[in-house]
Amino acid sequence: MAKVDSAKSTTREFGTLELIHWNALLITGALFISLVAITTFVKAEGLSNPWISIFLLLLAFASLITAADFFVEGAKGIARKAGIAEVVIGLTIVSIGTSLPEILVSVSASWGSATVDPQLANFAVGNIYGSVLVQISLILGLVVLFKPLEIRPAWIRRDGLLMLGGVVAMTFLLWTGNTLERWEGALLAGSYVFYIYWLLKYREQIRIDEMEIIGEIKAKDRGWTQGAYLVMVVTGLSFAVYASTQLVEIAVDIAISMDVPHEVVGTTLSAFGTSIPELVVALIAARRSQGVAIGTLIGSNITDPLLSIGIAAMVRPIAITGGGGLIFNVIAPATIIGVGLALIFMFTQFKFNRPEGIAMCAFYALFILLLEALRVGWILPWW
């Protein structure tokens, strides 16, 4: 009897007040307060320095990522309390949660393009392309260097080709008129919703793959009360929205002070920062199960060109400024080639080995070198 009581006591739910003592909230709160205090001080004193901007950018990244993770934890808990199946949670909340930084940054930039700086539209588009490229090349390459992975053929047929199709569709819609209208954003977001519906319809066939990720998530669940989960959602989302807004403003300051195009900042600094959650999840997954890491990155790269940019366009139509030469002649083609190269490597014996990981990292390095060569004038624009 004592054993039963002991077991019950260890599985009790934690209340809202106990959140105060949770390290995750303390870290999230500390980063948020630091970001608010330092940005307020810098603006009040009129300080302007590239190094200060870079420090604030890193602080905004850290605050955004921890706040987004806090929000996802609360959303998952509420879903479980509502009796939603684990597989549904994994396919919806978890996949969207890792892309929440990209969604918030793109929406903030899209809204700011009409109220602050029209070039923020280029930043929003660059952030999506850059996130896809950095995840499928650099991050995937690093994961494979950490541990070679075996690929499930069904993942390539089901998700890999859709990832490529999503990037191509987004590029085509942007290319026709240099604008992504609200109805086009709705079309992209609707395609993502249909994809989720299709996955749920055939969830029994993919349950084994998904349960590897979901089992890992379930093990981390502390069992909070409904009120505590609600506080996580409200607090996490509020902090994440503020951090994403500050991130966009800081990125604009860097672009102005260093004379770097907005789309380059979005494609590099912002894209890498918002892709850190995928890097962490992929590294953990690579250590525990074959192929889950690649599935995580592919899933996020379906969300970004369909849902993230789709929501941003529905909030405010995205109009690329300056003709979009850099985006359509360098950034978009590099992203499509990077995705295609990764899929080719996956198709070869359904394995991703270290030499292929090195090749993907090298591809991303060449892309960065090309951007820098264009910026400093070593290579003249060909458009």
Beta strands, then each sheet from edge to edge (+ up, - down):
strand 1: 149-150
strand 2: 179-180
strand 3: 318-319
strand 4: 351-352
sheet 1: 1+ 4-
sheet 2: 2+ 3-
end
